Amino acid sequence: MFINPTPDVDPLFQNITWLRVTDEKSMKSLEIGEDLRALRNYRSEYIKFWDRLYEKYTQKPYNV
């Protein structure tokens, strides 16, 4: 279920709207600093590292 945390454009949030993730390759994040910035695939190299590590060292079936 997707619920939009920013349903309306609002100058308080610098007109940022949160977009639905359509697949795991297009993850979006919000950089919060002096200005807000919507980023796509932020630090994807780190995510790929952890995905590879998880696949290599986990034993299936696993319970999380």
PDBQT receptor file of N, H, CA, C and O in Angstrom, charges set to zero:
ATOM      1  N   MET A   1       0.849  -1.176   0.000  1.00  0.00    +0.000 N 
ATOM      2  CA  MET A   1       0.000   0.000   0.000  1.00  0.00    +0.000 C 
ATOM      3  C   MET A   1       0.893   1.237   0.000  1.00  0.00    +0.000 C 
ATOM      4  O   MET A   1       1.852   1.317   0.768  1.00  0.00    +0.000 OA
ATOM      5  N   PHE A   2       0.582   2.174  -0.842  1.00  0.00    +0.000 N 
ATOM      6  H   PHE A   2      -0.197   2.108  -1.465  1.00  0.00    +0.000 HD
ATOM      7  CA  PHE A   2       1.347   3.409  -0.951  1.00  0.00    +0.000 C 
ATOM      8  C   PHE A   2       0.506   4.561  -0.432  1.00  0.00    +0.000 C 
ATOM      9  O   PHE A   2      -0.611   4.794  -0.893  1.00  0.00    +0.000 OA
ATOM     10  N   ILE A   3       1.063   5.274   0.534  1.00  0.00    +0.000 N 
ATOM     11  H   ILE A   3       1.970   5.085   0.909  1.00  0.00    +0.000 HD
ATOM     12  CA  ILE A   3       0.424   6.490   1.034  1.00  0.00    +0.000 C 
ATOM     13  C   ILE A   3       1.420   7.620   0.815  1.00  0.00    +0.000 C 
ATOM     14  O   ILE A   3       2.564   7.539   1.264  1.00  0.00    +0.000 OA
ATOM     15  N   ASN A   4       0.997   8.652   0.139  1.00  0.00    +0.000 N 
ATOM     16  H   ASN A   4       0.068   8.717  -0.226  1.00  0.00    +0.000 HD
ATOM     17  CA  ASN A   4       1.878   9.763  -0.196  1.00  0.00    +0.000 C 
ATOM     18  C   ASN A   4       2.046  10.674   1.022  1.00  0.00    +0.000 C 
ATOM     19  O   ASN A   4       1.074  11.284   1.468  1.00  0.00    +0.000 OA
ATOM     20  N   PRO A   5       3.277  10.776   1.574  1.00  0.00    +0.000 N 
ATOM     21  CA  PRO A   5       3.497  11.641   2.731  1.00  0.00    +0.000 C 
ATOM     22  C   PRO A   5       3.498  13.127   2.381  1.00  0.00    +0.000 C 
ATOM     23  O   PRO A   5       3.440  13.975   3.271  1.00  0.00    +0.000 OA
ATOM     24  N   THR A   6       3.562  13.442   1.092  1.00  0.00    +0.000 N 
ATOM     25  H   THR A   6       3.608  12.753   0.369  1.00  0.00    +0.000 HD
ATOM     26  CA  THR A   6       3.526  14.843   0.642  1.00  0.00    +0.000 C 
ATOM     27  C   THR A   6       2.448  14.982  -0.431  1.00  0.00    +0.000 C 
ATOM     28  O   THR A   6       2.771  15.211  -1.596  1.00  0.00    +0.000 OA
ATOM     29  N   PRO A   7       1.181  14.847  -0.061  1.00  0.00    +0.000 N 
ATOM     30  CA  PRO A   7       0.132  14.801  -1.086  1.00  0.00    +0.000 C 
ATOM     31  C   PRO A   7      -0.060  16.101  -1.857  1.00  0.00    +0.000 C 
ATOM     32  O   PRO A   7      -0.493  16.068  -3.009  1.00  0.00    +0.000 OA
ATOM     33  N   ASP A   8       0.247  17.231  -1.259  1.00  0.00    +0.000 N 
ATOM     34  H   ASP A   8       0.599  17.258  -0.324  1.00  0.00    +0.000 HD
ATOM     35  CA  ASP A   8       0.059  18.516  -1.933  1.00  0.00    +0.000 C 
ATOM     36  C   ASP A   8       1.393  19.239  -2.054  1.00  0.00    +0.000 C 
ATOM     37  O   ASP A   8       2.259  19.123  -1.186  1.00  0.00    +0.000 OA
ATOM     38  N   VAL A   9       1.545  19.982  -3.135  1.00  0.00    +0.000 N 
ATOM     39  H   VAL A   9       0.842  20.076  -3.840  1.00  0.00    +0.000 HD
ATOM     40  CA  VAL A   9       2.738  20.823  -3.284  1.00  0.00    +0.000 C 
ATOM     41  C   VAL A   9       2.659  21.900  -2.219  1.00  0.00    +0.000 C 
ATOM     42  O   VAL A   9       1.641  22.578  -2.083  1.00  0.00    +0.000 OA
ATOM     43  N   ASP A  10       3.745  22.055  -1.461  1.00  0.00    +0.000 N 
ATOM     44  H   ASP A  10       4.572  21.504  -1.572  1.00  0.00    +0.000 HD
ATOM     45  CA  ASP A  10       3.747  22.981  -0.337  1.00  0.00    +0.000 C 
ATOM     46  C   ASP A  10       5.071  23.736  -0.313  1.00  0.00    +0.000 C 
ATOM     47  O   ASP A  10       6.126  23.103  -0.270  1.00  0.00    +0.000 OA
ATOM     48  N   PRO A  11       5.052  25.063  -0.340  1.00  0.00    +0.000 N 
ATOM     49  CA  PRO A  11       6.297  25.838  -0.296  1.00  0.00    +0.000 C 
ATOM     50  C   PRO A  11       7.134  25.544   0.951  1.00  0.00    +0.000 C 
ATOM     51  O   PRO A  11       8.358  25.678   0.916  1.00  0.00    +0.000 OA
ATOM     52  N   LEU A  12       6.490  25.147   2.050  1.00  0.00    +0.000 N 
ATOM     53  H   LEU A  12       5.497  25.039   2.078  1.00  0.00    +0.000 HD
ATOM     54  CA  LEU A  12       7.223  24.799   3.266  1.00  0.00    +0.000 C 
ATOM     55  C   LEU A  12       8.201  23.659   3.000  1.00  0.00    +0.000 C 
ATOM     56  O   LEU A  12       9.301  23.627   3.551  1.00  0.00    +0.000 OA
ATOM     57  N   PHE A  13       7.786  22.730   2.152  1.00  0.00    +0.000 N 
ATOM     58  H   PHE A  13       6.892  22.756   1.704  1.00  0.00    +0.000 HD
ATOM     59  CA  PHE A  13       8.636  21.594   1.800  1.00  0.00    +0.000 C 
ATOM     60  C   PHE A  13       9.339  21.805   0.468  1.00  0.00    +0.000 C 
ATOM     61  O   PHE A  13       9.733  20.843  -0.191  1.00  0.00    +0.000 OA
ATOM     62  N   GLN A  14       9.497  23.055   0.074  1.00  0.00    +0.000 N 
ATOM     63  H   GLN A  14       9.177  23.837   0.609  1.00  0.00    +0.000 HD
ATOM     64  CA  GLN A  14      10.184  23.451  -1.153  1.00  0.00    +0.000 C 
ATOM     65  C   GLN A  14       9.610  22.737  -2.382  1.00  0.00    +0.000 C 
ATOM     66  O   GLN A  14      10.331  22.394  -3.319  1.00  0.00    +0.000 OA
ATOM     67  N   ASN A  15       8.303  22.527  -2.346  1.00  0.00    +0.000 N 
ATOM     68  H   ASN A  15       7.718  22.805  -1.585  1.00  0.00    +0.000 HD
ATOM     69  CA  ASN A  15       7.559  21.914  -3.453  1.00  0.00    +0.000 C 
ATOM     70  C   ASN A  15       8.035  20.512  -3.826  1.00  0.00    +0.000 C 
ATOM     71  O   ASN A  15       7.865  20.077  -4.965  1.00  0.00    +0.000 OA
ATOM     72  N   ILE A  16       8.635  19.801  -2.858  1.00  0.00    +0.000 N 
ATOM     73  H   ILE A  16       8.773  20.154  -1.933  1.00  0.00    +0.000 HD
ATOM     74  CA  ILE A  16       9.060  18.417  -3.066  1.00  0.00    +0.000 C 
ATOM     75  C   ILE A  16       7.835  17.514  -2.935  1.00  0.00    +0.000 C 
ATOM     76  O   ILE A  16       7.047  17.658  -2.000  1.00  0.00    +0.000 OA
ATOM     77  N   THR A  17       7.683  16.596  -3.860  1.00  0.00    +0.000 N 
ATOM     78  H   THR A  17       8.324  16.479  -4.619  1.00  0.00    +0.000 HD
ATOM     79  CA  THR A  17       6.657  15.563  -3.726  1.00  0.00    +0.000 C 
ATOM     80  C   THR A  17       7.352  14.210  -3.712  1.00  0.00    +0.000 C 
ATOM     81  O   THR A  17       8.359  14.010  -4.391  1.00  0.00    +0.000 OA
ATOM     82  N   TRP A  18       6.812  13.295  -2.939  1.00  0.00    +0.000 N 
ATOM     83  H   TRP A  18       5.994  13.458  -2.388  1.00  0.00    +0.000 HD
ATOM     84  CA  TRP A  18       7.397  11.974  -2.803  1.00  0.00    +0.000 C 
ATOM     85  C   TRP A  18       6.807  11.078  -3.879  1.00  0.00    +0.000 C 
ATOM     86  O   TRP A  18       5.595  10.868  -3.921  1.00  0.00    +0.000 OA
ATOM     87  N   LEU A  19       7.660  10.549  -4.749  1.00  0.00    +0.000 N 
ATOM     88  H   LEU A  19       8.645  10.719  -4.715  1.00  0.00    +0.000 HD
ATOM     89  CA  LEU A  19       7.197   9.730  -5.860  1.00  0.00    +0.000 C 
ATOM     90  C   LEU A  19       7.182   8.256  -5.474  1.00  0.00    +0.000 C 
ATOM     91  O   LEU A  19       8.007   7.796  -4.684  1.00  0.00    +0.000 OA
ATOM     92  N   ARG A  20       6.248   7.540  -6.036  1.00  0.00    +0.000 N 
ATOM     93  H   ARG A  20       5.578   7.914  -6.678  1.00  0.00    +0.000 HD
ATOM     94  CA  ARG A  20       6.127   6.107  -5.796  1.00  0.00    +0.000 C 
ATOM     95  C   ARG A  20       7.334   5.384  -6.383  1.00  0.00    +0.000 C 
ATOM     96  O   ARG A  20       7.803   5.729  -7.467  1.00  0.00    +0.000 OA
ATOM     97  N   VAL A  21       7.835   4.384  -5.668  1.00  0.00    +0.000 N 
ATOM     98  H   VAL A  21       7.454   4.104  -4.787  1.00  0.00    +0.000 HD
ATOM     99  CA  VAL A  21       8.912   3.549  -6.183  1.00  0.00    +0.000 C 
ATOM    100  C   VAL A  21       8.282   2.544  -7.132  1.00  0.00    +0.000 C 
ATOM    101  O   VAL A  21       7.360   1.818  -6.757  1.00  0.00    +0.000 OA
ATOM    102  N   THR A  22       8.779   2.503  -8.355  1.00  0.00    +0.000 N 
ATOM    103  H   THR A  22       9.528   3.092  -8.659  1.00  0.00    +0.000 HD
ATOM    104  CA  THR A  22       8.202   1.607  -9.349  1.00  0.00    +0.000 C 
ATOM    105  C   THR A  22       8.951   0.285  -9.443  1.00  0.00    +0.000 C 
ATOM    106  O   THR A  22       8.383  -0.721  -9.867  1.00  0.00    +0.000 OA
ATOM    107  N   ASP A  23      10.219   0.280  -9.052  1.00  0.00    +0.000 N 
ATOM    108  H   ASP A  23      10.680   1.097  -8.708  1.00  0.00    +0.000 HD
ATOM    109  CA  ASP A  23      11.000  -0.958  -8.997  1.00  0.00    +0.000 C 
ATOM    110  C   ASP A  23      12.202  -0.713  -8.101  1.00  0.00    +0.000 C 
ATOM    111  O   ASP A  23      12.495   0.427  -7.740  1.00  0.00    +0.000 OA
ATOM    112  N   GLU A  24      12.895  -1.786  -7.743  1.00  0.00    +0.000 N 
ATOM    113  H   GLU A  24      12.656  -2.712  -8.036  1.00  0.00    +0.000 HD
ATOM    114  CA  GLU A  24      14.010  -1.627  -6.803  1.00  0.00    +0.000 C 
ATOM    115  C   GLU A  24      15.193  -0.890  -7.386  1.00  0.00    +0.000 C 
ATOM    116  O   GLU A  24      16.068  -0.452  -6.640  1.00  0.00    +0.000 OA
ATOM    117  N   LYS A  25      15.245  -0.743  -8.680  1.00  0.00    +0.000 N 
ATOM    118  H   LYS A  25      14.534  -1.099  -9.286  1.00  0.00    +0.000 HD
ATOM    119  CA  LYS A  25      16.361  -0.045  -9.319  1.00  0.00    +0.000 C 
ATOM    120  C   LYS A  25      16.174   1.465  -9.340  1.00  0.00    +0.000 C 
ATOM    121  O   LYS A  25      17.104   2.193  -9.688  1.00  0.00    +0.000 OA
ATOM    122  N   SER A  26      15.006   1.944  -8.979  1.00  0.00    +0.000 N 
ATOM    123  H   SER A  26      14.251   1.353  -8.696  1.00  0.00    +0.000 HD
ATOM    124  CA  SER A  26      14.771   3.393  -9.039  1.00  0.00    +0.000 C 
ATOM    125  C   SER A  26      14.401   3.943  -7.666  1.00  0.00    +0.000 C 
ATOM    126  O   SER A  26      13.470   4.737  -7.533  1.00  0.00    +0.000 OA
ATOM    127  N   MET A  27      15.141   3.510  -6.650  1.00  0.00    +0.000 N 
ATOM    128  H   MET A  27      15.897   2.864  -6.758  1.00  0.00    +0.000 HD
ATOM    129  CA  MET A  27      14.866   3.979  -5.299  1.00  0.00    +0.000 C 
ATOM    130  C   MET A  27      15.140   5.478  -5.201  1.00  0.00    +0.000 C 
ATOM    131  O   MET A  27      16.113   5.991  -5.755  1.00  0.00    +0.000 OA
ATOM    132  N   LYS A  28      14.278   6.144  -4.500  1.00  0.00    +0.000 N 
ATOM    133  H   LYS A  28      13.488   5.727  -4.050  1.00  0.00    +0.000 HD
ATOM    134  CA  LYS A  28      14.421   7.585  -4.323  1.00  0.00    +0.000 C 
ATOM    135  C   LYS A  28      14.640   7.892  -2.851  1.00  0.00    +0.000 C 
ATOM    136  O   LYS A  28      14.173   7.162  -1.976  1.00  0.00    +0.000 OA
ATOM    137  N   SER A  29      15.347   8.966  -2.591  1.00  0.00    +0.000 N 
ATOM    138  H   SER A  29      15.726   9.558  -3.301  1.00  0.00    +0.000 HD
ATOM    139  CA  SER A  29      15.572   9.384  -1.211  1.00  0.00    +0.000 C 
ATOM    140  C   SER A  29      15.526  10.905  -1.167  1.00  0.00    +0.000 C 
ATOM    141  O   SER A  29      15.548  11.583  -2.194  1.00  0.00    +0.000 OA
ATOM    142  N   LEU A  30      15.461  11.408   0.044  1.00  0.00    +0.000 N 
ATOM    143  H   LEU A  30      15.443  10.857   0.878  1.00  0.00    +0.000 HD
ATOM    144  CA  LEU A  30      15.387  12.848   0.239  1.00  0.00    +0.000 C 
ATOM    145  C   LEU A  30      16.584  13.288   1.061  1.00  0.00    +0.000 C 
ATOM    146  O   LEU A  30      16.760  12.853   2.199  1.00  0.00    +0.000 OA
ATOM    147  N   GLU A  31      17.402  14.148   0.485  1.00  0.00    +0.000 N 
ATOM    148  H   GLU A  31      17.259  14.502  -0.440  1.00  0.00    +0.000 HD
ATOM    149  CA  GLU A  31      18.532  14.718   1.204  1.00  0.00    +0.000 C 
ATOM    150  C   GLU A  31      18.028  15.962   1.928  1.00  0.00    +0.000 C 
ATOM    151  O   GLU A  31      17.528  16.902   1.310  1.00  0.00    +0.000 OA
ATOM    152  N   ILE A  32      18.173  15.944   3.243  1.00  0.00    +0.000 N 
ATOM    153  H   ILE A  32      18.580  15.181   3.744  1.00  0.00    +0.000 HD
ATOM    154  CA  ILE A  32      17.684  17.056   4.060  1.00  0.00    +0.000 C 
ATOM    155  C   ILE A  32      18.881  17.871   4.510  1.00  0.00    +0.000 C 
ATOM    156  O   ILE A  32      19.710  17.395   5.286  1.00  0.00    +0.000 OA
ATOM    157  N   GLY A  33      18.967  19.080   4.032  1.00  0.00    +0.000 N 
ATOM    158  H   GLY A  33      18.293  19.466   3.402  1.00  0.00    +0.000 HD
ATOM    159  CA  GLY A  33      20.030  20.000   4.396  1.00  0.00    +0.000 C 
ATOM    160  C   GLY A  33      19.439  21.390   4.443  1.00  0.00    +0.000 C 
ATOM    161  O   GLY A  33      18.272  21.566   4.790  1.00  0.00    +0.000 OA
ATOM    162  N   GLU A  34      20.237  22.366   4.099  1.00  0.00    +0.000 N 
ATOM    163  H   GLU A  34      21.185  22.223   3.817  1.00  0.00    +0.000 HD
ATOM    164  CA  GLU A  34      19.697  23.720   4.022  1.00  0.00    +0.000 C 
ATOM    165  C   GLU A  34      18.569  23.782   2.995  1.00  0.00    +0.000 C 
ATOM    166  O   GLU A  34      17.576  24.487   3.172  1.00  0.00    +0.000 OA
ATOM    167  N   ASP A  35      18.754  23.030   1.927  1.00  0.00    +0.000 N 
ATOM    168  H   ASP A  35      19.561  22.457   1.782  1.00  0.00    +0.000 HD
ATOM    169  CA  ASP A  35      17.708  22.857   0.918  1.00  0.00    +0.000 C 
ATOM    170  C   ASP A  35      17.369  21.376   0.841  1.00  0.00    +0.000 C 
ATOM    171  O   ASP A  35      18.203  20.529   1.162  1.00  0.00    +0.000 OA
ATOM    172  N   LEU A  36      16.153  21.061   0.418  1.00  0.00    +0.000 N 
ATOM    173  H   LEU A  36      15.476  21.749   0.157  1.00  0.00    +0.000 HD
ATOM    174  CA  LEU A  36      15.746  19.684   0.213  1.00  0.00    +0.000 C 
ATOM    175  C   LEU A  36      16.080  19.287  -1.213  1.00  0.00    +0.000 C 
ATOM    176  O   LEU A  36      15.898  20.068  -2.146  1.00  0.00    +0.000 OA
ATOM    177  N   ARG A  37      16.576  18.053  -1.373  1.00  0.00    +0.000 N 
ATOM    178  H   ARG A  37      16.724  17.419  -0.614  1.00  0.00    +0.000 HD
ATOM    179  CA  ARG A  37      16.871  17.552  -2.716  1.00  0.00    +0.000 C 
ATOM    180  C   ARG A  37      16.368  16.128  -2.838  1.00  0.00    +0.000 C 
ATOM    181  O   ARG A  37      16.675  15.274  -2.006  1.00  0.00    +0.000 OA
ATOM    182  N   ALA A  38      15.595  15.879  -3.876  1.00  0.00    +0.000 N 
ATOM    183  H   ALA A  38      15.345  16.572  -4.552  1.00  0.00    +0.000 HD
ATOM    184  CA  ALA A  38      15.161  14.516  -4.174  1.00  0.00    +0.000 C 
ATOM    185  C   ALA A  38      16.275  13.847  -4.972  1.00  0.00    +0.000 C 
ATOM    186  O   ALA A  38      16.709  14.372  -5.997  1.00  0.00    +0.000 OA
ATOM    187  N   LEU A  39      16.733  12.701  -4.506  1.00  0.00    +0.000 N 
ATOM    188  H   LEU A  39      16.380  12.275  -3.673  1.00  0.00    +0.000 HD
ATOM    189  CA  LEU A  39      17.825  11.984  -5.158  1.00  0.00    +0.000 C 
ATOM    190  C   LEU A  39      17.323  10.645  -5.660  1.00  0.00    +0.000 C 
ATOM    191  O   LEU A  39      16.428  10.043  -5.066  1.00  0.00    +0.000 OA
ATOM    192  N   ARG A  40      17.898  10.188  -6.742  1.00  0.00    +0.000 N 
ATOM    193  H   ARG A  40      18.625  10.677  -7.224  1.00  0.00    +0.000 HD
ATOM    194  CA  ARG A  40      17.551   8.874  -7.297  1.00  0.00    +0.000 C 
ATOM    195  C   ARG A  40      18.770   7.963  -7.155  1.00  0.00    +0.000 C 
ATOM    196  O   ARG A  40      19.892   8.363  -7.463  1.00  0.00    +0.000 OA
ATOM    197  N   ASN A  41      18.543   6.756  -6.692  1.00  0.00    +0.000 N 
ATOM    198  H   ASN A  41      17.631   6.431  -6.441  1.00  0.00    +0.000 HD
ATOM    199  CA  ASN A  41      19.594   5.747  -6.545  1.00  0.00    +0.000 C 
ATOM    200  C   ASN A  41      20.765   6.254  -5.701  1.00  0.00    +0.000 C 
ATOM    201  O   ASN A  41      21.927   6.065  -6.061  1.00  0.00    +0.000 OA
ATOM    202  N   TYR A  42      20.453   6.889  -4.593  1.00  0.00    +0.000 N 
ATOM    203  H   TYR A  42      19.509   7.042  -4.300  1.00  0.00    +0.000 HD
ATOM    204  CA  TYR A  42      21.462   7.438  -3.691  1.00  0.00    +0.000 C 
ATOM    205  C   TYR A  42      22.333   6.317  -3.145  1.00  0.00    +0.000 C 
ATOM    206  O   TYR A  42      21.821   5.342  -2.594  1.00  0.00    +0.000 OA
ATOM    207  N   ARG A  43      23.621   6.449  -3.291  1.00  0.00    +0.000 N 
ATOM    208  H   ARG A  43      24.037   7.240  -3.738  1.00  0.00    +0.000 HD
ATOM    209  CA  ARG A  43      24.607   5.480  -2.821  1.00  0.00    +0.000 C 
ATOM    210  C   ARG A  43      24.311   4.061  -3.304  1.00  0.00    +0.000 C 
ATOM    211  O   ARG A  43      24.409   3.104  -2.536  1.00  0.00    +0.000 OA
ATOM    212  N   SER A  44      23.958   3.935  -4.545  1.00  0.00    +0.000 N 
ATOM    213  H   SER A  44      23.878   4.713  -5.169  1.00  0.00    +0.000 HD
ATOM    214  CA  SER A  44      23.592   2.628  -5.089  1.00  0.00    +0.000 C 
ATOM    215  C   SER A  44      24.744   1.628  -5.012  1.00  0.00    +0.000 C 
ATOM    216  O   SER A  44      24.507   0.424  -4.918  1.00  0.00    +0.000 OA
ATOM    217  N   GLU A  45      25.991   2.114  -5.049  1.00  0.00    +0.000 N 
ATOM    218  H   GLU A  45      26.183   3.092  -5.124  1.00  0.00    +0.000 HD
ATOM    219  CA  GLU A  45      27.124   1.186  -4.940  1.00  0.00    +0.000 C 
ATOM    220  C   GLU A  45      27.156   0.506  -3.573  1.00  0.00    +0.000 C 
ATOM    221  O   GLU A  45      27.556  -0.653  -3.471  1.00  0.00    +0.000 OA
ATOM    222  N   TYR A  46      26.743   1.208  -2.527  1.00  0.00    +0.000 N 
ATOM    223  H   TYR A  46      26.418   2.150  -2.610  1.00  0.00    +0.000 HD
ATOM    224  CA  TYR A  46      26.683   0.605  -1.196  1.00  0.00    +0.000 C 
ATOM    225  C   TYR A  46      25.558  -0.423  -1.114  1.00  0.00    +0.000 C 
ATOM    226  O   TYR A  46      25.721  -1.484  -0.512  1.00  0.00    +0.000 OA
ATOM    227  N   ILE A  47      24.449  -0.111  -1.706  1.00  0.00    +0.000 N 
ATOM    228  H   ILE A  47      24.317   0.751  -2.195  1.00  0.00    +0.000 HD
ATOM    229  CA  ILE A  47      23.317  -1.033  -1.702  1.00  0.00    +0.000 C 
ATOM    230  C   ILE A  47      23.682  -2.307  -2.463  1.00  0.00    +0.000 C 
ATOM    231  O   ILE A  47      23.354  -3.408  -2.023  1.00  0.00    +0.000 OA
ATOM    232  N   LYS A  48      24.360  -2.161  -3.603  1.00  0.00    +0.000 N 
ATOM    233  H   LYS A  48      24.627  -1.266  -3.961  1.00  0.00    +0.000 HD
ATOM    234  CA  LYS A  48      24.784  -3.331  -4.373  1.00  0.00    +0.000 C 
ATOM    235  C   LYS A  48      25.751  -4.187  -3.570  1.00  0.00    +0.000 C 
ATOM    236  O   LYS A  48      25.674  -5.415  -3.615  1.00  0.00    +0.000 OA
ATOM    237  N   PHE A  49      26.666  -3.550  -2.829  1.00  0.00    +0.000 N 
ATOM    238  H   PHE A  49      26.728  -2.553  -2.792  1.00  0.00    +0.000 HD
ATOM    239  CA  PHE A  49      27.606  -4.297  -1.989  1.00  0.00    +0.000 C 
ATOM    240  C   PHE A  49      26.861  -5.162  -0.981  1.00  0.00    +0.000 C 
ATOM    241  O   PHE A  49      27.152  -6.350  -0.848  1.00  0.00    +0.000 OA
ATOM    242  N   TRP A  50      25.905  -4.576  -0.272  1.00  0.00    +0.000 N 
ATOM    243  H   TRP A  50      25.668  -3.610  -0.380  1.00  0.00    +0.000 HD
ATOM    244  CA  TRP A  50      25.169  -5.325   0.745  1.00  0.00    +0.000 C 
ATOM    245  C   TRP A  50      24.284  -6.405   0.121  1.00  0.00    +0.000 C 
ATOM    246  O   TRP A  50      24.112  -7.476   0.704  1.00  0.00    +0.000 OA
ATOM    247  N   ASP A  51      23.734  -6.141  -1.034  1.00  0.00    +0.000 N 
ATOM    248  H   ASP A  51      23.873  -5.271  -1.508  1.00  0.00    +0.000 HD
ATOM    249  CA  ASP A  51      22.945  -7.165  -1.733  1.00  0.00    +0.000 C 
ATOM    250  C   ASP A  51      23.813  -8.365  -2.094  1.00  0.00    +0.000 C 
ATOM    251  O   ASP A  51      23.407  -9.511  -1.902  1.00  0.00    +0.000 OA
ATOM    252  N   ARG A  52      25.019  -8.099  -2.620  1.00  0.00    +0.000 N 
ATOM    253  H   ARG A  52      25.350  -7.168  -2.776  1.00  0.00    +0.000 HD
ATOM    254  CA  ARG A  52      25.922  -9.199  -2.981  1.00  0.00    +0.000 C 
ATOM    255  C   ARG A  52      26.361  -9.971  -1.744  1.00  0.00    +0.000 C 
ATOM    256  O   ARG A  52      26.408 -11.201  -1.768  1.00  0.00    +0.000 OA
ATOM    257  N   LEU A  53      26.681  -9.275  -0.677  1.00  0.00    +0.000 N 
ATOM    258  H   LEU A  53      26.643  -8.276  -0.657  1.00  0.00    +0.000 HD
ATOM    259  CA  LEU A  53      27.096  -9.922   0.564  1.00  0.00    +0.000 C 
ATOM    260  C   LEU A  53      25.980 -10.807   1.116  1.00  0.00    +0.000 C 
ATOM    261  O   LEU A  53      26.222 -11.935   1.546  1.00  0.00    +0.000 OA
ATOM    262  N   TYR A  54      24.783 -10.293   1.098  1.00  0.00    +0.000 N 
ATOM    263  H   TYR A  54      24.586  -9.377   0.748  1.00  0.00    +0.000 HD
ATOM    264  CA  TYR A  54      23.623 -11.029   1.584  1.00  0.00    +0.000 C 
ATOM    265  C   TYR A  54      23.414 -12.303   0.767  1.00  0.00    +0.000 C 
ATOM    266  O   TYR A  54      23.192 -13.375   1.330  1.00  0.00    +0.000 OA
ATOM    267  N   GLU A  55      23.486 -12.188  -0.555  1.00  0.00    +0.000 N 
ATOM    268  H   GLU A  55      23.667 -11.317  -1.013  1.00  0.00    +0.000 HD
ATOM    269  CA  GLU A  55      23.299 -13.353  -1.419  1.00  0.00    +0.000 C 
ATOM    270  C   GLU A  55      24.404 -14.392  -1.215  1.00  0.00    +0.000 C 
ATOM    271  O   GLU A  55      24.147 -15.595  -1.256  1.00  0.00    +0.000 OA
ATOM    272  N   LYS A  56      25.617 -13.928  -0.998  1.00  0.00    +0.000 N 
ATOM    273  H   LYS A  56      25.826 -12.950  -0.964  1.00  0.00    +0.000 HD
ATOM    274  CA  LYS A  56      26.748 -14.843  -0.880  1.00  0.00    +0.000 C 
ATOM    275  C   LYS A  56      26.750 -15.612   0.438  1.00  0.00    +0.000 C 
ATOM    276  O   LYS A  56      27.084 -16.797   0.450  1.00  0.00    +0.000 OA
ATOM    277  N   TYR A  57      26.385 -14.969   1.549  1.00  0.00    +0.000 N 
ATOM    278  H   TYR A  57      26.114 -14.006   1.539  1.00  0.00    +0.000 HD
ATOM    279  CA  TYR A  57      26.582 -15.578   2.859  1.00  0.00    +0.000 C 
ATOM    280  C   TYR A  57      25.312 -16.032   3.584  1.00  0.00    +0.000 C 
ATOM    281  O   TYR A  57      25.407 -16.613   4.665  1.00  0.00    +0.000 OA
ATOM    282  N   THR A  58      24.159 -15.790   3.032  1.00  0.00    +0.000 N 
ATOM    283  H   THR A  58      24.082 -15.318   2.154  1.00  0.00    +0.000 HD
ATOM    284  CA  THR A  58      22.961 -16.285   3.702  1.00  0.00    +0.000 C 
ATOM    285  C   THR A  58      22.668 -17.703   3.248  1.00  0.00    +0.000 C 
ATOM    286  O   THR A  58      22.998 -18.107   2.133  1.00  0.00    +0.000 OA
ATOM    287  N   GLN A  59      22.045 -18.436   4.136  1.00  0.00    +0.000 N 
ATOM    288  H   GLN A  59      21.777 -18.109   5.042  1.00  0.00    +0.000 HD
ATOM    289  CA  GLN A  59      21.642 -19.800   3.813  1.00  0.00    +0.000 C 
ATOM    290  C   GLN A  59      20.134 -19.852   3.803  1.00  0.00    +0.000 C 
ATOM    291  O   GLN A  59      19.477 -19.478   4.774  1.00  0.00    +0.000 OA
ATOM    292  N   LYS A  60      19.595 -20.316   2.698  1.00  0.00    +0.000 N 
ATOM    293  H   LYS A  60      20.129 -20.620   1.909  1.00  0.00    +0.000 HD
ATOM    294  CA  LYS A  60      18.153 -20.394   2.572  1.00  0.00    +0.000 C 
ATOM    295  C   LYS A  60      17.692 -21.763   3.041  1.00  0.00    +0.000 C 
ATOM    296  O   LYS A  60      18.451 -22.717   2.871  1.00  0.00    +0.000 OA
ATOM    297  N   PRO A  61      16.547 -21.932   3.601  1.00  0.00    +0.000 N 
ATOM    298  CA  PRO A  61      15.581 -20.870   3.929  1.00  0.00    +0.000 C 
ATOM    299  C   PRO A  61      16.021 -20.122   5.177  1.00  0.00    +0.000 C 
ATOM    300  O   PRO A  61      16.667 -20.694   6.055  1.00  0.00    +0.000 OA
ATOM    301  N   TYR A  62      15.682 -18.878   5.254  1.00  0.00    +0.000 N 
ATOM    302  H   TYR A  62      15.158 -18.413   4.541  1.00  0.00    +0.000 HD
ATOM    303  CA  TYR A  62      16.029 -18.075   6.423  1.00  0.00    +0.000 C 
ATOM    304  C   TYR A  62      14.798 -17.349   6.914  1.00  0.00    +0.000 C 
ATOM    305  O   TYR A  62      13.909 -16.986   6.145  1.00  0.00    +0.000 OA
ATOM    306  N   ASN A  63      14.774 -17.151   8.200  1.00  0.00    +0.000 N 
ATOM    307  H   ASN A  63      15.497 -17.446   8.825  1.00  0.00    +0.000 HD
ATOM    308  CA  ASN A  63      13.681 -16.411   8.831  1.00  0.00    +0.000 C 
ATOM    309  C   ASN A  63      14.224 -15.089   9.323  1.00  0.00    +0.000 C 
ATOM    310  O   ASN A  63      15.261 -15.032   9.984  1.00  0.00    +0.000 OA
ATOM    311  N   VAL A  64      13.524 -14.045   8.999  1.00  0.00    +0.000 N 
ATOM    312  H   VAL A  64      12.681 -14.090   8.462  1.00  0.00    +0.000 HD
ATOM    313  CA  VAL A  64      13.967 -12.719   9.428  1.00  0.00    +0.000 C 
ATOM    314  C   VAL A  64      12.940 -12.152  10.369  1.00  0.00    +0.000 C 
ATOM    315  O   VAL A  64      13.103 -11.035  10.860  1.00  0.00    +0.000 OA
TER     316      VAL A  64
